[in-house]
Amino acid sequence: MRGWVATSSTGEDGLRIQDLPSPRCGAEQVRIANHAAALNFPDVLITRGQYQMRLDPPFLPGSECAGVVVEVGSAVEAIAVGDRVLTVSGVGAFDDLPSACAELHAGRTIGKTVIEVRQ
C-alpha cells in the first residue's frame, strides 16, 4: 500500500509518499479501497504538531476518506465487499487501502471510527 506519511512534525514539508506494509484486516474490521480523502484543518495542525492530539512521526494523517470495501473480517455482517463507505478515523486516511480498518461491532462502530453505508 502507498501512503502520505508525516515523517516529521513540520507540516507540509514533512509529508512523503511511501510504500508501506499492508496491515491485516481483523475479524471485526473492513478494508477500504480509498477513492477520496478530505484534507481538513485538524489534519494540517496534526502534521505540524499543533493539534490537541499529538502524534510522534512517522504516522499517516487524514481524518476521513470514502471508497469501496474490498475485504471484510469474519465477524462483520452489516457491511459487504463492494459497499461504498465513508470513514471518519481521526488519522490514517491518507493511504490507498485504509486499514485503520474500521472496527465494527454488530453494525455499530466502536472506537473513533465511523462508517456509513450508502445503498
KOLPADO-127402 format. One record per residue: residue in three letters; x, y, z of N, C-alpha, C, O in turn. Coordinates in steps of 0.2 Angstrom, whole numbers, plus 5000, padded with zeros to 4 digits. Atoms other than C-alpha are relative to their C-alpha. Layout:
// residues N
alaXYZXYZXYZXYZ ...
//
This chain:
// residues 119
met500449945000500050005000500450065000501050065002 arg499749945000500550184997499750055005499150055005 gly500349954995500350325010500350065000500950074998 trp499749944999500650505013500250015007499850025011 val499750014994501750495028500350065003500650105000 ala499749944996502150635041500649975003500649935007 thr499450024998503950605043500350045005500850025009 ser499849954995504150755054499450045002498950044999 ser500649964998503050875063500250074998500150125001 thr499849945003503551015051499550024995499650074991 gly500649985004501851025042500249974993500449914992 glu500050035007501851005023500749984998500849934994 asp499350025001503750995022500249935002500749904999 gly499950074997503750835032499649944997499749894999 leu500450055003502550745021500349964994500650004990 arg499750045005503150605010499649944997499349915002 ile500350065003502350474998500549945002501049944999 gln499650064999502950305004499749934999499149935000 asp500350075000502650115001500149985007500649985011 leu500150024993502050045017499849925000499449904995 pro500350075000501649865023499350015001499050055005 ser500750004999499849825022499849965006499949905007 pro500250044994499149785039499449954999499049964994 arg500550055001498049635041499350035003499350075007 cys500749984999496149655042499849955006499749895004 gly500250054995495549585059499249984999498950004995 ala500750035001493849495062499550055000499050044997 glu500649955000492849655066500250064996500050114998 gln499849945004493649765053499849994993499749944990 val500150005007493449815035500650034997500950085000 arg499549975004494749865022499750044994499350014991 ile500349955004494350015011500550014994501050034996 ala499649975006495050054993499850075000499250094998 asn500149934999495250234996499950044993500350034989 his500149965006494450344982500050075001500150114996 ala499949924999494450514990500150015008499949975012 ala499849984993495150595006499950075001500150114996 ala500149934998494750755014500650035004500949995008 leu499549974996496050875020499750065004499450105001 asn500349964995495450965035500550045004501150035004 phe499549964996496151105046500349965006500949975007 pro499750044995496450975060500649964997501149955001 asp499550045003497450875048500750044999501250025000 val499449965000498651025045500350015006500950015007 leu499749994993498851055063500349945003500849955006 ile499750064997499150875067500749994997501249975000 thr499450015003500550875054500650055002501250045001 arg499549954997501351025062500149995008500550035011 gly499950014993501250955080499650055004499850075010 gln500449954996499951095085499349985001499050035004 tyr500750024998498350995087500049975007500549965010 gln500050034993497750935104500249935001500549915006 met499750075000498150755099500650014996500750034991 arg499449995003499950755096500349934999500349885003 leu499750065002500750605087500850014998501050064995 asp499350005002502550555085500149974993499849924992 pro499950035007503150535067500449945000500849935005 pro500449995006503150445057499249975001499149935005 phe500750025000501250425055499650024994499850074990 leu500449985006499850435042499550055002499050035006 pro500649954998498750595044499449984995499449934992 gly500650015004497050605036499449985005499549925007 ser500550024996495450605046499449974997499049945001 glu500650045003494150545034500249994992500650024989 cys499950025007494050455017499449974998499049955002 ala500650045002492750375006500349954994500849974991 gly499850055005492950224995499549945000498949945002 val500450065001492350044992500449945004501049945004 val499750064996492549895004500349954996500049924991 val499750065004493749764997500249945004500349895001 glu499950064996493949655012499650015006499550065009 val500450004994492849615027500249945005500449895003 gly499850054995493349525043499449955001498849964999 ser500550054999492449365048499450015004498949985004 ala500649984996491349445061499650064998499150085001 val500449945002490749585051499449984996499549944991 glu500650025003488949565045499650064996499350044991 ala500449955003488249735041500350034994500050084991 ile499649975005489549785028500249944995500549894998 ala499850055005489949685012500650034995500650094994 val499649985005491349684999499650044994499150014992 gly500349965005490849814986499650065003499450104999 asp500449944997489849934998500550065000501150065001 arg499649945000490350114996499950035007499450035010 val499949984993490850185013500350075001500750094997 leu499649944998491450345022500249985007499949955011 thr499850014993492550335037500350065003500750104999 val499749944996493050465050500449975005500149945010 ser499650044995494550395059500450055004500750025009 gly499549964996495550545066500750004996500950064996 val499350015004497150485057500049944996499549904997 gly499950065004497650365044499749994994499749944990 ala500450015007496550405029500450024994500250014989 phe499649985006497950465018500449944997501049954997 asp499750065004498350295010499549974996498949994996 asp500550035005497650194996499649945003499149934999 leu500550054997496950055007500050015008500349975011 pro500049994993496550125024499849945004499349915004 ser500150064996496749985036500150025007500449995012 ala500249984994496550095050499349965000498849995002 cys500650045001495249965045499450025005499650025011 ala500549984995493650025053499749945004499549895002 glu500250054996493149925068499350015001499050065003 leu500850005000491349875069499849945005500249905007 his500250054995490349785082499250004998498950055000 ala500850005002488549725076499850054996499250084998 gly500349955004488449855063500150075003500050125000 arg499849944997488949995075500750015001501149965001 thr499349995000490550075077500350005007499950015012 ile499749994993491750065092500750044999500950044993 gly499449965001493250175095499950074996499350094997 lys500049935003493550335085499749994993499550054990 thr500250015007493050265068499250004999498949965002 val500750005002491350295060499949984993500350004988 ile500150025007490750205044499250014999498849995003 glu500750005002489150245035500049974993500449984989 val500150035006488550135021499550034996498950054998 arg500549975005487750205006499749954995500149914993 gln500450055004486450104997500050024992499749994988 
//
